[in-house]
Amino acid sequence: MKKSFGISIVALAVVGGVIWVYGPEIREKVTPSASGTTATAPRQGSAQAPIPVDIRQVGTGAVRQQIEAIGSLRSDESVVVRPEIAGRVSEILFEEGQPVKRGAPLLRLDAAIARAQVNQARASITLSRANFSRAKELADRGAGTQRTLDEAQAKMSTDEAALALAQATLDKSTLSAPFDGILGLRQVSVGDYVNPGQTIANIESVEQLKVDFRIPEIYAQVIASGQAIRVRLDGFPGATFDGRVYAIDPAIDPNGRAVILRARLPNADKKLRPGMFARVTLIVEERPNAVLIPETALMPMGRDVFAFRVIDGKAVQTRLRTGLRRGGEVEVLEGLQAGDTIVSEGAQKLRDGQFVRASKLAGS
């Protein structure tokens, strides 16, 4: 009797252990249905519900690589009018701040002495030419010497040079505009005695302006003549002015380790002025139809960058090669095309091949 009781206890223990170990599996396989019958339950993980994510189509847009710099506006042409000879100002022929045409007389110096020197030189040249003519005639007839002819010719050449010098001095007593422009403020008055090199007034050509600006030498490989610029000026808030680079200094400035560029800026209405402080944006490269996706769609993994394309309801992990960035979007150079459908948000919770569904439309 005691022996049977011991065997029964051992049997119960074995059955209990089996139920403890395999109970969850048994309960999973045999589950009462709503009708009271038993049905086989699906194994956990065998049916995968689509994961809600934000989905959008890949679009296109313009992107540009640009460099910010500061610079200054300069006149297209600029000169300070200065006399080459000394003299007293006898007449001022221009109005300050007014337009002037090339060749227009601006100022005259007292030319009485220069005019007298011209008359004297003309009288001398008349005599020397007559002497040379007689000496040549005698030499041709054999009645004169070659020395006399040579001396007469030398005297005539000297007098011709003296006349040219006197005429040049007389011409320089009148100062003229070297190009079309606008006159600045004059620095002399009638009756002033001026010396060579003394400032009379400045002339600025402002139909178009130059913009000088500096770019760090690290960008020396990407700058080129012909690139576009956009200029913002403190004097014109909110306005931008377009220009184009036409010259690059071949030498790097050793003081700032920068490349100096010069661009032209149209100024037909003449509202821009030389000397203005300019904020310059140099447009290195611009692509109007770049493939763009939101930055939130990117998944960096080591040195690679991925995004999930949505194909037949599945998220397919795709390696990308990216380019420029603009305002929360990134350019895709390889891996995607315009019109592809991607996961724009929620990619961090996905694995390759998982089913997804749209939680909301892009832009809603």
C-alpha atoms as one frame of an Amber mdcrd trajectory, in Angstrom:
protein
   0.000   0.000   0.000   2.726   2.424   0.918   4.596   1.469  -2.231   1.552
   2.337  -4.494   1.134   5.639  -2.762   4.765   6.546  -3.459   4.400   5.674
  -7.155   1.297   7.876  -7.424   3.152  10.853  -5.971   5.993  10.434  -8.468
   3.516  10.224 -11.385   1.766  13.408 -10.313   5.086  15.213 -10.082   6.053
  14.181 -13.634   2.682  15.343 -15.061   2.979  18.650 -13.223   6.434  19.253
 -14.654   5.229  18.553 -18.167   2.354  21.022 -17.766   4.744  23.685 -16.331
   7.195  23.362 -19.207   4.822  22.862 -22.129   1.733  24.535 -20.761   2.086
  27.850 -22.726   2.584  25.974 -25.971  -0.396  23.720 -25.273  -2.570  26.721
 -24.432  -1.425  28.465 -27.608  -2.270  25.520 -29.811  -5.546  24.635 -28.165
  -7.699  27.700 -27.499 -11.469  27.688 -26.982 -13.316  29.525 -29.732 -16.271
  31.817 -29.278 -18.582  28.914 -30.075 -17.047  26.814 -27.364 -15.000  24.605
 -29.684 -11.250  24.539 -29.703  -9.194  26.146 -32.508  -5.519  26.397 -33.210
  -4.232  29.976 -32.351  -1.683  31.705 -34.623   1.882  31.465 -33.480   3.178
  34.772 -32.073   5.048  36.801 -34.811   3.756  34.657 -37.672   1.431  37.508
 -38.897   3.051  40.979 -39.095   0.875  44.110 -38.907   1.964  47.037 -41.145
   3.885  49.697 -39.227   2.466  53.229 -39.481   4.986  55.708 -40.940   4.939
  58.966 -42.859   5.237  58.403 -46.597   5.837  60.841 -49.436   6.943  60.931
 -53.030  10.411  62.089 -53.989  10.319  65.522 -55.605  12.697  67.886 -57.371
  13.817  71.435 -56.763  16.661  73.889 -57.198  19.771  73.626 -55.052  22.872
  75.738 -55.098  26.319  75.665 -53.584  27.163  79.145 -52.392  29.830  80.996
 -50.415  29.155  84.029 -48.265  31.592  86.951 -48.285  31.781  90.667 -47.661
  33.101  93.332 -49.992  32.798  96.889 -51.265  31.318  98.589 -54.284  33.677
 100.429 -56.599  33.171 102.705 -59.573  33.556 101.073 -62.948  36.071 103.833
 -63.676  37.336 106.411 -61.209  39.875 109.196 -61.543  40.966 112.321 -59.696
  41.467 115.243 -62.071  44.877 116.835 -61.454  46.911 119.350 -63.518  50.235
 118.350 -65.055  51.590 121.909 -65.018  51.536 124.738 -62.519  49.351 127.750
 -63.107  46.577 129.979 -61.856  42.976 128.839 -62.307  41.322 131.196 -64.777
  38.050 129.390 -65.462  36.013 126.494 -63.998  33.733 124.907 -66.578  31.858
 122.179 -64.624  29.154 121.861 -62.017  29.790 119.665 -59.005  27.812 116.433
 -58.867  26.669 116.679 -62.483  27.163 114.257 -65.384  29.978 114.990 -67.805
  30.868 113.632 -71.231  34.251 112.388 -72.316  36.429 115.208 -73.680  34.376
 118.000 -72.124  36.628 120.844 -70.778  36.554 121.078 -66.990  39.049 123.763
 -65.997  41.432 126.222 -67.621  44.663 127.645 -66.252  46.062 131.027 -67.194
  47.785 130.266 -70.508  49.239 133.659 -71.441  52.840 132.531 -71.034  52.263
 129.214 -72.794  50.550 130.985 -75.677  53.463 133.423 -76.041  55.905 130.514
 -76.095  53.901 128.916 -78.894  53.998 132.120 -80.943  57.725 132.442 -80.356
  58.343 128.865 -81.429  56.248 129.349 -84.562  58.317 132.416 -85.539  61.523
 130.480 -85.020  60.346 127.539 -87.064  59.351 129.822 -89.919  62.882 131.264
 -90.103  64.628 127.929 -89.706  62.551 126.375 -92.484  63.442 129.231 -94.820
  67.165 128.901 -93.980  67.010 125.147 -94.563  65.323 125.663 -97.940  68.041
 128.120 -99.102  70.854 125.896 -97.827  69.411 122.929 -99.678  69.028 124.933
-102.881  72.657 126.087-102.734  73.864 122.575-101.969  71.970 121.243-104.962
  73.700 123.773-107.232  77.091 123.048-105.666  77.402 126.525-104.236  76.872
 125.577-100.600  78.597 123.198 -98.221  77.134 120.069 -96.716  77.899 121.408
 -93.237  75.750 124.467 -93.819  72.898 122.249 -94.983  73.238 119.983 -91.945
  73.254 122.918 -89.533  70.160 124.410 -91.180  68.362 121.067 -90.950  69.319
 120.613 -87.263  68.116 124.117 -86.410  64.807 123.452 -88.143  64.336 120.169
 -86.206  65.146 121.933 -82.911  62.627 124.665 -83.596  59.996 122.076 -84.530
  60.571 120.325 -81.195  60.366 123.628 -79.335  57.044 124.377 -81.036  55.672
 120.940 -80.105  56.737 121.471 -76.475  55.155 124.921 -76.308  51.956 123.603
 -77.885  51.794 120.681 -75.416  52.205 123.080 -72.495  49.425 125.234 -73.877
  47.153 122.177 -74.362  47.727 121.045 -70.775  46.432 124.352 -69.466  42.939
 122.997 -70.201  41.811 119.924 -68.216  39.200 117.650 -69.866  37.089 114.672
 -68.743  38.769 111.355 -69.631  35.469 109.396 -69.792  31.725 109.730 -69.267
  30.887 110.000 -65.596  29.645 112.095 -62.712  31.772 114.827 -61.231  32.512
 114.973 -57.545  33.164 117.997 -55.373  35.757 120.478 -56.605  38.686 121.396
 -54.419  39.766 124.707 -56.038  38.309 128.077 -56.963  38.973 130.624 -59.693
  42.192 132.480 -58.882  43.829 129.593 -57.005  47.398 128.794 -57.945  47.709
 125.066 -58.442  50.742 122.830 -58.651  51.233 119.672 -60.705  49.323 116.791
 -59.090  47.022 118.944 -56.986  43.439 117.607 -56.660  40.807 119.453 -58.692
  37.817 117.028 -58.501  37.016 113.345 -58.924  35.017 111.718 -61.725  33.147
 108.438 -61.178  31.658 106.204 -63.859  28.676 104.480 -62.206  26.592 103.103
 -65.093  27.776  99.788 -63.735  29.765  99.112 -60.588  32.488  96.719 -59.555
  32.266  94.539 -56.448  35.534  93.508 -54.825  35.311  90.686 -52.285  37.498
  87.993 -50.726  37.004  84.230 -50.563  39.052  81.962 -48.248  41.754  80.054
 -50.082  40.109  76.697 -49.256  37.550  77.511 -51.970  40.181  78.301 -54.600
  39.381  75.071 -56.469  35.683  75.862 -56.999  35.694  79.555 -57.980  35.733
  80.619 -61.616  35.167  83.629 -63.803  31.554  83.918 -64.931  29.976  82.734
 -61.668  26.910  84.639 -60.485  26.708  86.704 -57.313  23.890  88.207 -55.279
  24.583  91.348 -53.312  22.738  92.719 -50.290  23.367  96.261 -49.111  22.607
  97.783 -45.725  21.306 100.873 -47.497  18.629  98.821 -49.317  17.109  96.412
 -46.757  15.428  93.385 -48.296  16.710  94.077 -51.809  19.179  91.934 -53.725
  21.278  92.858 -56.749  22.631  90.326 -59.241  26.049  90.460 -60.827  28.716
  88.219 -62.301  32.400  87.587 -61.571  34.691  88.683 -64.395  38.167  88.718
 -62.844  40.077  86.731 -60.205  43.399  87.872 -58.791  45.951  85.144 -59.625
  47.804  85.700 -56.343  46.576  84.682 -52.885  46.619  87.584 -50.440  49.203
  86.487 -47.812  47.696  88.724 -45.132  44.287  87.066 -45.046  44.995  83.906
 -47.078  42.161  84.811 -49.390  41.447  85.063 -53.107  40.288  88.471 -54.331
  37.451  88.403 -56.868  35.917  91.246 -58.840  32.397  91.235 -60.280  30.275
  93.668 -62.288  26.956  94.927 -60.982  24.493  96.765 -63.285  23.482 100.211
 -62.003  21.430 101.777 -64.786  19.350 103.861 -62.380  22.511 105.009 -60.561
  21.008 104.443 -57.129  23.993 102.370 -55.948  27.089 104.293 -54.900  30.769
 103.430 -54.841  32.114 102.644 -51.387  28.960 100.878 -50.116  29.449  97.870
 -47.838  28.306  94.729 -49.669  27.240  91.305 -48.403  28.052  88.975 -51.271
  26.714  85.486 -51.991  28.853  83.718 -54.589  26.856  81.003 -56.364  29.398
  78.299 -57.143  26.994  75.788 -58.682  23.232  75.627 -59.213  21.089  72.642
 -60.216  17.448  73.520 -60.971  16.062  69.935 -61.076  17.829  68.208 -58.220
  16.210  65.151 -56.565  15.285  66.158 -53.007  14.125  64.262 -49.919  13.587
  65.457 -46.327  16.533  65.068 -43.972  14.297  63.079 -41.608  14.263  60.258
 -44.178  18.005  59.684 -43.894  19.489  56.827 -41.856  23.279  57.149 -41.469
  25.085  53.879 -40.833  28.814  54.268 -40.518  30.030  56.008 -43.624  26.924
  55.139 -45.616  23.524  56.815 -45.734  20.285  54.937 -46.340  16.588  55.603
 -46.819  13.579  53.296 -47.114  11.780  53.065 -50.456   8.234  51.799 -50.287
   7.646  49.046 -52.877   4.422  47.013 -52.824   3.779  48.066 -49.249   7.234
  47.019 -48.027  10.082  49.202 -46.776  13.177  48.489 -48.876  16.444  49.801
 -47.473  18.309  51.766 -50.170  21.850  53.162 -50.086  22.129  56.822 -51.187
  24.779  59.217 -52.358  23.837  62.690 -51.199  24.817  66.174 -52.292  23.859
  69.662 -51.213  21.391  70.559 -48.464  18.814  73.306 -48.285  16.224  74.142
 -45.625  15.583  70.675 -44.177  16.019  68.860 -47.505  18.961  66.995 -48.959
  19.896  66.366 -52.572  20.128  62.733 -53.695  22.719  62.101 -56.377  22.307
  58.312 -56.554  19.788  55.806 -55.183  16.453  57.522 -55.786  14.564  59.148
 -58.637  11.788  61.697 -58.764   8.456  59.993 -58.184   9.792  57.215 -55.931
   7.885  56.678 -52.686   9.908  56.815 -49.470   9.457  56.758 -45.720   9.898
  60.386 -44.745   9.542  59.914 -40.972   9.664  56.876 -38.735  12.461  55.057
 -40.554  14.313  54.422 -37.276  11.745  51.810 -36.197  11.881  49.843 -39.452
  13.810  46.872 -40.717  14.404  45.991 -44.333  11.353  44.241 -45.808   8.810
  45.205 -43.178   5.288  46.102 -44.261   4.341  49.751 -43.733   1.264  51.881
 -44.054   0.887  55.652 -44.311   0.034  57.304 -41.004  -0.573  60.613 -42.751
  -0.019  62.162 -46.152   2.947  64.471 -46.588   1.856  68.063 -46.105  -1.431
  67.146 -44.329
